[in-house]
Structures are given as structure tokens and as C-alpha cells.
Amino acid sequence: LPSGYRYISCQIQNCSDKTVTVPFAGSTDRDSLTVQDDYIFLQTTSANRTKYYVSYRRNGFVQMKLPKYALPKDLQIISTDENQVFVAVQEWYQTDTYNLYQSDPQGVYYSILLENVRSTKQPEENVLIDILEVRGVKGVFLANQKIDGKVTTLITYNKGRDWDFLNPPDIDMNGKPTNCKPPDCYLHLHLRWADNPYVSGTVHTKDTAPGLIMGAGNLGSQLVEYKEEMYITSDCGNTWRQVFEEEHHILYLDHGGVIVAIKDTSIPLKILKFSIDEGQTWSTHNFTSTSVFVDGLLSEPGDETLVMTVFGHISYRSDWELVKVDFRPSFPRECTDDDYESWELTNLQGDRCIMGQQRSFRKRKISSWCIKGRSFTSALTSKVCECVNSDFLCDYGFERSASLKSESNKCFADFWFNPEAPPEDCVLGQAYTSSTGYRKVVSNVCEGGVDLQQNLAQHMCPLIAPKGLQISIREESLAVRPGEDITFIVRQEQ
């Protein structure tokens, strides 16, 4: 509209000017509308103050509540799955980093998870934030943190409540000692997305290959831009091995049963490498008689496929060449139950209870040459654990004490937050509960044991004076002709 952008909606079977509704009364910022899973987000800016709003399950819009001291100049939605929102917020003082926050199920109240996650601005003004959800095992994320110019890679197994550095391997791919010892030296990975949709980014994970992560990076005290050695883990980040000295394009076939690697280079190639034992050994294969400049790799649809296509060009003037590579003849048979073994998910401290459960997965034995096929499922068993302190994180308005190591698991109310204060929608005569300072990690399934949310205090809602009364006119024209209808909009914040 002349006055700005409006968010309108209607039911798809019955869409006309008459059935359009305006779920959000004011005008919204251009391109700010985002619809993901159960959530709709939008933002408004007036007098240089930006406000962010969320609608959960298509209910009314509510302003998103970040900590009171936060003065965001940008907000990016990272993830909305499993009934929770992850957002990255750039504060007024940050230039190339964002802080990572996590919400309650409604997407309204946000608590901080990790500060100073590195970001890079793309030429088209897109912002890329160095955080990656590891596919295949829920709750695992990788992030690159930038502090005082140094970038280091961190991993979490419980949706960001706790973060750890990546353990370096003891020996390199040639069997020589790496001499990389924590706390001075760790493994760091590039978490970049590829511009080309037919090659993967610098870290490779897949829903149907849980525990398998392959990435480009380096050992040392920090991430180095020009070093892109390739490392692999098959136990979800506990132990890592170096597999190549330069960056490669990667493709997982047959649920990760075959890993294909082609060197990421600007010179023409004719060989690819492949591994059928999770990167422990690699074979080479001449996929073409004349070298080609490789543009990308594609697998056939379906996770069980063993057929892939390399596409590239022979010279800069030539058309694309497609080369099909079929790994099926390499395998004599389909796998049986005897070809699998189980592995248990643990975090870097060795805890088996992660996100409230012990999980074990199936993987093919290194010695078995067989196809996993369509019927393969990786999840084996899960067993619910008793709740412990680490299954809870700080509620909105509370933060963990950073200074005292002995108190590092305790949540204290922030200076700006009064846990006893009534919520804004408190109605006289109704009761409300004040937070204990803790909330269970969303999608954590632990039962019994410790409950840091018990002993919630009940209070009666007091009589609150109204606040923030605004009267405006729809269409925002301030004059009407005699006889014309006019609609006044009355808003009251509290």
C-alpha cells in the first residue's frame, strides 16, 4: 500500500478480496515475512527501533522477548524444527558476529546459548552465520565462535546448553604424530555453504548416516582460512581422523555405506576416490578417459542409491559432460543382520544420557562388503534417562554465572528482571506462576530424577494500570470526505 507493506492472508480454497484478513494490524518491513513450520515471523521499524513479532500455530502475533539489554540491529532465523526457534541476533556493537538464542515452544521468550558466532556478508547482502545443524542425530550443532579475531569450532550435543572444542586426532593420515594437544590445540572446521547447489559445503552430514561427519579444516589454536585438510568422524564428533590434505567434494551413497570424494580444484580431473569403510581406506577409480573440469556431483533420488553422476566440461567452450558411476557391481550381496554392529552415542565427556535418553545406532561392520539397501534403518534402541541438572537451561530473564566455576550450573536472575513481577497479560482474579529460573531443554525426554522447575510460586494477578494507549486510523489518511466511513484502531499495550 502507499503507506507501506501489509501482511494479509486468506484460506486457499476461498481467496478473494472479501475473504482476506489482516492478521497483523500495522505495516511491516519489506521482505521481513518468514513462514517456517509452526511459526510466522515479521518485523516493524519506526523511529529507528525495530520490533520482531512471532505467531505460533497461526495464532495472534506476539512481540519476541529478547533479554532487556539486547539492542538488535539484525535478527536471522536459524532453525524452527522440534517446536523451538533458534535465532541469531546481531547486537548494536557487533560487526561480523551474532549471538545465538533459543526460545520456548511458542517462540516468544529467548535465552542466550552462545555469544560471538562468526558471520560473513555475501555480495547480495545475504548473511551467512557459521552454525550448522548436524543431520542424523537430533540436538547436535557445530558453530564457529570468533573472539578477539580468533575463530574456533565448538560442538553441542544438547541443543546449545553446553559447548565443547573438537578433540584433535593423535596421528595424521600418514601415521605421524600430530603433536596437537588440548587446551592449546584443537580441530577446527570451516562451516561454509557452497554457492553451487550441486556440490556440498565444507561439512557433510546426512539424516540417513547418523554419526558420520566429514569436514574441511585444520588443527591448531584457531581456524586458518587457507588450510582445508579433510577430517572424518563416525561417532558423531568424539574421535576424528584425517583423510585428505586438500578439500574435496563429498557425496554419501547407500546411507553413507559408500563415501565418494573428488578433489575441489580448478584443474581438470579423471579420478575419484571412494571408501566403503567410513573413510578408513580409500580406493581410486578412473571415471573418464579424458580429464574434465568437475562442476558438480549428483546422486540418484533415494538414500539407498549406489549410482552417481559427475558433471563437468572438457574445455571452457564445451557443453556439459555427464558421467554416470555405478558402484553396485562392487558389492556381491545385500547386507544381513550379521553384517551390522551397534554404536552408542556419547558426548565428549563420555555421558551416554543425551537429551534425556541413551541412543544406540546400527552401522555396517568394516569387514562387510554388502549393500545396506532400501530397508536399512540406523536407529536401533533408545532408553529414557532420569533427569539431571544438565537437562535444564536458564529460563528467560536468568543467566548462568560465568565467573564462578563452582556455580556454573546455577541460574541467577538478571539485573533487569524481576521473577516475581506479573506477566503483561495478567488478568485480575487469575493466578500466575513465577519461574524458578530453569526450564527443561525442549525435546529433552528425561523423566523423574531432578526437577529444577518444581516449587513454582503461585501469585494472584494485581490490578495493573493501563499502559501504552494508541489511537490510529486505518489507511493512515488524516482527512476524510463527508459521508465516507473511517475505521479507528485502538491499541493498548498493557
N, C-alpha and C positions, 0 to 999 in steps of 0.2 A: 504494500500500500504506500501511498505518498509519505505516510508518517513512519514508515519502517517495515519490518518483517513481522508477520503474524504466524503463529503455529495453528493450523486448522486440521481437523480430522473428521472422517465420516466412515461408516460401515461400508465395506467394499461392495456389498450387494445392492446398496441403496445410496449411491453417491450422487448428490445434486446440490445446487446452491442452497436449497431449502433444508437439506439434512446435515449441512456442515456445522460442526460445533467448534467452539474456541476453548480448548482445554486450559490454555494459559492466557490470562486476560491482557497482559501488557504486550509491548512489542519486544521481539527477541533479536539477538545479534545475528547477523548474516552467517550462514553455514555452521551455526552452533548446534543445530538439532542433531542428536545422535540417538538412534534406536538400537539397543542391543539386548537380546534375551528378555528378561523381565523388566528392563529399565528404559526410561526415556530421559535424556539429559538435554538441557538448553541453558543458555546464559543471557544475561541482560547487562547492559552497561549504561550508566547515567552518571554524570558529573565525575567521570574518570574512575568510578567504583564499579567493579564487575561483580555480579552475583551469579552463583551457579545453582540450578534447580534440578531436582530429580523427581520422576514419577515412578512408583513401584507397582508393577502389575496393572498398569494403566489407571491407577487412582490419581488423586489430585497432586499437583506439583508442590513440593516442599523445598525450601532452601537448604542446600547441603551445608552441614555444620563442620567446618574445619576448626582446629584449635583457635582460640580468640586472637592469639598473637600473629596468626598467619595472614600475610597480605599478598595473596597470589596475583601474579601478573599473567600466568598461563596455567591451564589445567588440561591434562591429557588422560583419557580413559585407557587403562592398560588391559583390564580383564573384567568380565562380568559373569563368569560362569560359577556354578555351585553356589548360587544365592549370595553373592557378595561382590562388591565393587572394589577394584584396585585402581587408584588414581595416582598420577604423578603430578606434583604441584611445583611450579617454579615460583619461588619467593622473590620479593622485590630486590633482594640483594644478590640473587644468583644469576650467572650469565650462561654457563654451559653445564649446569647440573640441575636436577629436580629432586624433590623429596617424595618418598613413596608412602602413601596412606592406604588404609584398609577400612572398609565400612562394616556396619551392622547389616543384617539381611535386607533392610529397606533402602540401603544406600544413602542414609541421611547423616549418621554420626561417624566421623572419621578419626582414627588413631594412627599415629606415625609408626612406620615399620623400619624405614631405612632412610638416612639422610644422604644427600650429595651423590645421587646416581647420575652417571655421566650422560650427557645428551649431545647430539650433533644436529645442526640445522641443514636441511637439504636445500638445493638450489630453488625448488618450487615452494620454499617456505614450510615444507613438512618438517616436523621434528621427530627424530628417532631417539628413543630412550633405551639405554643399554640394560634392559631387563628381559629375560626370556623364560617362558613357562616350559618346563621340561615335559615333553609328551610321554604318556605311558604310565607315569606314577603321579597321582594327584598330590598337590601340596608342595612339589619341588620347583624351585625357581633359581635361576642364576642371575646375578646382577654385577655390573661394574661400578665400583664406587670411586669417585675422584676427590681426593683430599690433598690440598697443597700441591696440585699439579701431578700427583702420582695416582695412577689408575690401578686398582687391584680387583680381582674377581672373588665374589662371595657366593655361597650356596646356602639355601634354606630347605629343610625337609618338612617344616610345619607352617607353611604359608606365610613366612616372614617374621615369625615370632623370634627365632634365633638364626643368626647368620655365622658361617664359618668360612675360612680360607680353604682352597683346594689343596689336598695333600700332593706333594710332588712325587714322581716315581724315583726309586733309588738308582736305576740304571737307564741309560738311553737306548735307542733302537739297536745300537751296535754292541750292547752289553757292557759299556764303560760306565763307571760311577758318575752320577750327575753332580755329586757334591752339593746338592741343593737341600739345605736343612732348615726347617721352620725353627724359630719365627722370622728368620732373616730372608727366607726364600720359599716361594710357593709356586704353584701352577696358576697362570692367568690366561684367560681365553678372550678372543675377540667375539663380541656378540652383535655382529653386523648382519643386516639383511642384504640379500643380493638385489641389485637393480633389475637383473634379468630373471623373469619368472621361471625359466627352465633350468636354473641352477639353484642349489640351496644356498643359504647364507653361510656364515662361518661356523655355526654349530648345528649339528644334525641329531634330531630326536624324532621318534615316531610312536604314535599311540600303540601300534601292534608290536613294538620292540621295546618293552619296558626295561629300564636299566641300562640301555645302550645309548651312550652319548659320545659323539665324536666331534672334536673341535680344533680350531687353529689357534695357536697361542705360543707362549714361551714360559720358561722357568726364570725366576728371578725375584727381585723385591717389588717389581711392578710390571705392568703390561707394556711391551715395546711395539710400536706401530709397525715396524718393518720386519719383525720376526713372526713367521707364521708356520711353525712346525705343527704337525698334526698329532693329537693325542686322543686316546680312546679309553673309555671305561665301560665295563659290562655289569657293574654292580651299583649303578646309579651314583657315581661320583665318589665312592670310597677309595678305590685304587685306580690309578691311571697308568697307561703305558704309552711311550712314544712310538708312532708307526711310520711317519714320514718326516723328512726335513723341510719340505715345502708344502704350501697349501694345495689341496686337491678338491675337486668337485666330488661329492659323495652321493650315492644312491643306495638305499636299502631295498633288497628284494626278498621275497618269501619270509615276511615277518622278521627281517634282519638276519635271516639264515645265510644270505649272501650280501656282502658289502662290496660295492663297486666304487673304484676311485680312479679319476682321471686328473692328471696334473693341471692346475689352473695356471695357464701360461699363454703368452701371445704368439708362441711359435707353433707350427703345425705338428701334429702327433699321429702315431699309428698304433700305440699300445695303450691298453688299460690294465689296471691291476684289480684283482678280486680276492676276497678272503671268505672262507666258509667256516672259520673258527673264531669269529668275533675279533678279527684283526691280529691274531697271534702270528699267523703266517700269511704271506701274500703270493699269489701266482700272477704271472703276466700273460696277456693274450693280445695277439695282433688282430685288431678288429677290422683293419683295412690294409690293402697293399700299398696305396699311396697316402701319404700323410695329409691330414685335414686339420684346418683350424676349427677347434671344437667350440660350438656356440651353446650347446646345452645337452642335457640328458633327460630322457623321459622313461617312465616305466608304464607298462600297460595298466589299466584300471584293476583294482583289487590288490589286497595286501599279500596274496599268496603267489603273485606272478613271479616268474623267473625269466621274463622276456623284457628287454630294454632296448631303447633306440638312442643312438648317438646322432646328433645332427650338427652339421658344420658345413664349411665350404672349402674347396681346394685352393682357390685363389680369391683375391678380393673382388674380382669381377664375376665369379661364377655363381650359379644358383646353389641353393642348399642341397647338401648330400645327406641322405638318411641311411644309417647303417643299423640293421637290426642284429642284436646279440641275444642268443637263446642259451641260457645256462641249464636247461632241462636235461640235455644228454650227459652232463657231468655227474648226474645223480642216478644211481642204479635203482632206487626204490623210494617208496613213501615211508615216513617215519612210523614206528610203533611206540607203544608206551615205554618199552625198554630203552629207547633212544634218548629219553629225557632225564634230566635231574632237576632238583629244585634248588632255588637260592632264596635266602631271606633278606628282606630289605632292612638295613640298619642305617643310622645316621653316623656322622664322623666320630661320635663318642661311643659308638657301639650299641646304642639303645635300639632295641627291637620294637618297642612301642612307639609308633609314629602316627600322629593324627588319631590317637586313641585306639589303634589296632596293630596287631602283628600281621604282616603280609608276606606270603611266600609266592614265588613265581616259578613257572617252568621254563627251562631252556634246554636246547639240544646239547647233548654231550659233545665235547670237542672231537671225540673219536668217531662220531656217527656221520656218515655221508648219506644223508637222506633228505627228502623234501618234506617240509612241515605241512604244506598244503592248506587247503581251504578250511578244514575242520579244526585247525590249531587254535587253541586259546592259551594265553600266557598266564592268566590269573589262576592260582592253584587254591590257596586257602587264605582265610583271614580270621583272626581271633580278636575279639574285643578286649581291651585292657582296662584296668582300673584307672580312674583319673588321678593325675599327679599335678603338682604346681605348674609344670611346664605346658600343660594343656590349656592354660588360661593366659590371656594377654591383658594389657591395661585397657580399661573402658575409656570412653570419651571423657576428656577432662582430666585424665590421670596419665602420669608418665613414670617409667622406671627410673630409679635413681642411677645415674651414670657414674657418680663419684665413688659410691661405697660398693666394693665388690661383694661384701657380705650381705648387702641389701639389694643385690642386683635383680632379684626376683620380686621385690616388693613394689607395688604401685602407689604413688603418692599423688594427692590432688594437686593440680597446677595452681599457680598463684591467682589466676583469673577465674578459677572455677569453684563454685560452692556446691558440694554434693547434696546439701540439704535443700537447695533452692527448688521451688516448684517448676515443672516444665511450663512452656508458654501456653500449651493448650489445656491447662489445669482448670477444671470446672468446679465452682463452689459446691461443696457437698460430696464431691468424689474424693477418693484417696489416691495417692501416688507413692511409688517406692523410690527411695534414693539408692544410688549404686554403691556397692561395696568397693568399687574401683577395679573390678575384674570382669571379664566376660570370656566365655569359652570360645576357642578358635572355631570359626564357622566350618561346618562339615567335619569337625572332630567328633568321633563316635564313642569316646570313652564313657564308661558307666561306673557309678559308685565311687569309692575312694574319696579323694579330697574334693570338696565343693567350695570354691572360693566365692561363689555367688550366694551362699546361704546367709542367713541373718540379715536379709534386706529389711531396712527400717521402713515402716508404713507411716505416712503423714497425711493429714487432711489438707485439701486444697484451700488456701486462704482466699479472701476477697482481693482481687488484683485490680488496680486502677487501669483503665484502658490506656493504650499507648499506640502512637503511630496512626492517627486517623487521616485518611487522604480521600479527597473527592476529585474525580476526574471525569471527563466527558468522552464517551466512545467516539471514535473517528477523530478526536482531538481538535475539532474545529471549535472556535470560541464564539462563533456567531451563527444564528440560525434565522431563517426567514419565518415570518408569522405563519402558523399553521403546520410547520414541519415538526416531526417527532424528534425528541432528543433523549438520549439514554445517559443517565448519570451512573458512574461506577463508584461505589463507596468501599474503601478498603480499611481494615483495622488490623494492625499487626498483632495486637495482644489485648 
